[in-house]
Amino acid sequence: MGAIPRIDPAALSIAAGPYRLRPTRACDRAGIIKAGQSPTIGGKMPWFPSPFPEHFADGWITRAISTWGAGQHWLLSIVGFDDRYLGSVVLSRLASGKFELAYWVVPDEEGRGIASAAARAMIDWSHRAIRPPGYFAKARLDNRASRRVLLKTGFVETGEANGVMNYALD
């Protein structure tokens, strides 16, 4: 994998089935707070503390916007075609050169295929735009829904440690 091409976030909109991926914006704040304060998300991911203070969403949005230029971290909001925030999908470059995929969906939208559509769309887009040498993901063993998303997206289990299953996609 050579240099990562410059990607203009202002022009980015990725179709994900009946949903869309676009760069995170300030208008996503209420949805990010809702996700962070959910017991299924807040405190379950290292970047969502529990309790999740509302002001934390502001830093999250600022980081999402500022990290595009470095070519290391792409945070996209999953939205309906009405632009309503449904969740987020993140791709981060690891020291190994592979990219880690992470995602979440606001609790009242779970079970509708949103995470699967977003994960597949992010992988397809990044494969064309960034061309990583491979992907990594992980899910808690008790998070069956997330594990199903990864398997449906083409990831394979590579091993378990500390209650977390690791996955790879080449």
C-alpha positions as CSV (number, residue, x, y, z in Angstrom):
1,M,0.0,0.0,0.0
2,G,1.5,3.3,-1.0
3,A,0.5,6.8,0.0
4,I,-3.1,7.3,1.0
5,P,-4.8,9.6,-1.5
6,R,-6.2,12.9,-0.3
7,I,-10.0,12.5,0.3
8,D,-12.2,15.6,0.4
9,P,-14.7,14.9,3.1
10,A,-17.0,17.7,1.9
11,A,-17.7,15.8,-1.3
12,L,-18.1,12.4,0.3
13,S,-21.4,10.6,0.4
14,I,-21.5,6.8,0.3
15,A,-24.7,4.8,-0.5
16,A,-25.2,2.0,2.1
17,G,-28.4,0.3,0.9
18,P,-31.3,2.5,2.1
19,Y,-28.8,4.5,4.3
20,R,-26.0,6.8,3.6
21,L,-22.5,7.4,5.0
22,R,-21.2,10.9,5.3
23,P,-18.7,12.8,7.4
24,T,-19.8,13.5,10.9
25,R,-21.2,17.0,11.5
26,A,-22.2,19.1,14.4
27,C,-25.9,18.3,13.6
28,D,-25.1,14.7,14.7
29,R,-24.5,15.8,18.3
30,A,-27.9,14.7,19.7
31,G,-27.6,11.2,18.1
32,I,-24.0,10.8,19.3
33,I,-25.1,11.7,22.9
34,K,-28.0,9.2,22.6
35,A,-25.6,6.5,21.5
36,G,-23.0,7.3,24.1
37,Q,-25.6,7.3,26.9
38,S,-27.0,4.0,25.9
39,P,-26.0,1.1,28.1
40,T,-25.3,-1.1,25.0
41,I,-22.7,1.4,23.8
42,G,-21.6,3.8,26.5
43,G,-18.7,2.2,28.5
44,K,-18.6,-0.8,26.2
45,M,-16.3,0.8,23.7
46,P,-13.0,2.5,24.7
47,W,-13.9,5.8,23.1
48,F,-17.3,6.0,24.9
49,P,-16.9,6.5,28.6
50,S,-19.6,5.6,31.1
51,P,-21.2,7.8,32.2
52,F,-21.1,9.7,28.8
53,P,-21.2,13.5,29.5
54,E,-23.0,15.5,26.8
55,H,-19.9,17.7,26.2
56,F,-17.9,14.6,25.2
57,A,-19.9,14.6,21.9
58,D,-18.4,18.0,21.0
59,G,-14.9,16.6,21.3
60,W,-15.9,13.5,19.3
61,I,-17.3,15.7,16.5
62,T,-14.2,18.0,16.5
63,R,-11.9,14.9,16.3
64,A,-14.0,13.4,13.5
65,I,-13.7,16.5,11.4
66,S,-10.0,17.1,12.2
67,T,-8.6,13.6,11.5
68,W,-9.5,13.4,7.8
69,G,-6.4,15.2,6.7
70,A,-4.0,12.9,8.4
71,G,-5.0,9.8,6.5
72,Q,-5.2,7.7,9.7
73,H,-8.9,7.9,10.8
74,W,-12.2,8.1,8.9
75,L,-15.3,8.6,11.0
76,L,-18.5,8.6,9.1
77,S,-22.1,9.1,10.3
78,I,-24.7,6.6,9.2
79,V,-27.8,8.5,8.3
80,G,-31.2,7.9,6.7
81,F,-31.9,9.7,3.5
82,D,-33.6,12.3,5.7
83,D,-30.1,12.9,7.2
84,R,-31.2,11.6,10.6
85,Y,-28.3,10.2,12.6
86,L,-28.5,6.4,13.0
87,G,-25.0,5.5,14.1
88,S,-21.3,5.7,13.1
89,V,-18.8,3.7,11.2
90,V,-15.0,4.2,11.7
91,L,-12.0,3.1,9.9
92,S,-8.6,3.6,11.6
93,R,-5.2,2.8,10.3
94,L,-3.2,0.5,12.6
95,A,0.6,0.4,13.0
96,S,0.6,-2.8,11.0
97,G,-0.9,-0.9,8.0
98,K,-4.2,-2.8,8.2
99,F,-7.3,-0.8,9.0
100,E,-9.6,-1.4,11.9
101,L,-13.3,-1.2,11.4
102,A,-15.7,-0.3,14.2
103,Y,-19.4,0.8,14.2
104,W,-22.4,1.3,16.3
105,V,-26.1,2.0,15.8
106,V,-28.4,4.0,18.1
107,P,-30.3,1.5,20.2
108,D,-33.8,2.2,18.9
109,E,-32.5,1.5,15.3
110,E,-30.8,-1.8,16.1
111,G,-31.9,-5.0,14.3
112,R,-32.7,-3.3,10.9
113,G,-29.5,-4.1,9.1
114,I,-28.0,-0.7,9.4
115,A,-24.6,-1.8,10.8
116,S,-24.3,-4.5,8.1
117,A,-25.1,-2.1,5.3
118,A,-22.7,0.5,6.8
119,A,-19.9,-1.9,7.4
120,R,-20.1,-3.4,3.9
121,A,-20.3,0.1,2.3
122,M,-17.3,1.3,4.3
123,I,-15.2,-1.7,3.3
124,D,-16.2,-1.4,-0.4
125,W,-15.5,2.4,-0.4
126,S,-12.1,2.1,1.4
127,H,-11.0,-0.8,-0.8
128,R,-11.4,1.5,-3.8
129,A,-10.4,4.8,-2.3
130,I,-7.6,3.8,0.2
131,R,-6.6,0.3,-0.9
132,P,-5.6,-1.0,2.6
133,P,-3.6,-4.3,2.7
134,G,-6.4,-5.8,5.0
135,Y,-8.8,-5.1,7.7
136,F,-9.1,-5.9,11.4
137,A,-12.2,-5.8,13.7
138,K,-13.2,-7.1,17.1
139,A,-16.4,-7.7,19.0
140,R,-17.1,-8.7,22.5
141,L,-18.1,-12.4,22.7
142,D,-21.5,-11.5,24.2
143,N,-22.2,-9.1,21.3
144,R,-23.8,-11.6,18.9
145,A,-25.3,-8.9,16.7
146,S,-21.9,-7.3,16.0
147,R,-20.3,-10.6,15.5
148,R,-23.0,-11.5,12.9
149,V,-22.3,-8.1,11.1
150,L,-18.6,-8.9,10.8
151,L,-19.2,-12.4,9.4
152,K,-21.8,-11.1,7.0
153,T,-19.3,-8.5,5.8
154,G,-16.8,-11.3,5.0
155,F,-14.5,-11.1,8.1
156,V,-13.2,-14.4,9.6
157,E,-12.6,-15.1,13.2
158,T,-8.9,-15.2,14.1
159,G,-9.0,-15.8,17.8
160,E,-10.4,-14.8,21.2
161,A,-8.7,-13.0,24.1
162,N,-10.2,-11.5,27.2
163,G,-13.8,-11.9,26.1
164,V,-13.2,-10.4,22.7
165,M,-13.2,-12.1,19.3
166,N,-10.8,-10.8,16.7
167,Y,-11.5,-10.8,13.0
168,A,-9.6,-10.3,9.8
169,L,-10.6,-9.5,6.2
170,D,-7.9,-9.5,3.5
